[in-house]
Amino acid sequence: MVCVAANASPSPEMTAMVYTLLGVVLGLVSLIAIFWVKCKMKKGLFEPDMTD
């Protein structure tokens, strides 16, 4: 994923916009994941899953 992000810009002028959008998407996905684990699954973020 780092390799793709490093080579994702089609031109040098668009590099800042590409990285900004990449950060926004990754941040949004992270917030959705945190919400899902905390509110829907009712578990801690770094709590191990002890199901058998």
C-alpha positions as CSV (number, residue, x, y, z in Angstrom):
1,M,0.0,0.0,0.0
2,V,2.9,2.4,0.7
3,C,4.3,1.6,-2.8
4,V,1.0,2.4,-4.4
5,A,0.6,5.7,-2.3
6,A,4.2,6.7,-3.2
7,N,3.5,6.3,-7.0
8,A,-0.2,7.4,-7.1
9,S,0.3,10.9,-8.3
10,P,-0.1,11.3,-12.1
11,S,1.8,14.6,-12.1
12,P,3.9,16.6,-9.5
13,E,1.2,19.3,-9.4
14,M,-1.4,16.9,-8.1
15,T,0.8,15.2,-5.4
16,A,-0.6,17.3,-2.5
17,M,-4.2,16.7,-3.5
18,V,-3.7,13.0,-3.9
19,Y,-2.0,12.7,-0.5
20,T,-4.8,14.8,1.1
21,L,-7.5,12.6,-0.3
22,L,-5.6,9.5,0.7
23,G,-5.4,10.8,4.3
24,V,-9.1,11.7,4.3
25,V,-10.2,8.2,3.1
26,L,-7.9,6.4,5.5
27,G,-9.1,8.6,8.4
28,L,-12.7,8.0,7.5
29,V,-12.3,4.3,7.3
30,S,-10.5,4.3,10.7
31,L,-13.3,6.2,12.3
32,I,-15.9,3.8,10.9
33,A,-13.8,0.9,12.2
34,I,-13.5,2.4,15.7
35,F,-17.2,3.1,15.8
36,W,-18.1,-0.4,14.7
37,V,-15.8,-2.1,17.3
38,K,-16.9,0.2,20.2
39,C,-20.6,0.6,19.5
40,K,-21.7,-2.4,17.5
41,M,-19.4,-5.1,18.8
42,K,-19.3,-3.5,22.3
43,K,-15.6,-4.4,22.8
44,G,-12.4,-2.5,23.5
45,L,-10.2,-1.5,20.6
46,F,-7.2,-3.6,21.6
47,E,-9.1,-6.3,23.5
48,P,-8.3,-9.9,22.5
49,D,-11.2,-12.0,21.1
50,M,-11.5,-15.0,23.5
51,T,-14.1,-17.0,21.6
52,D,-13.5,-20.7,21.0
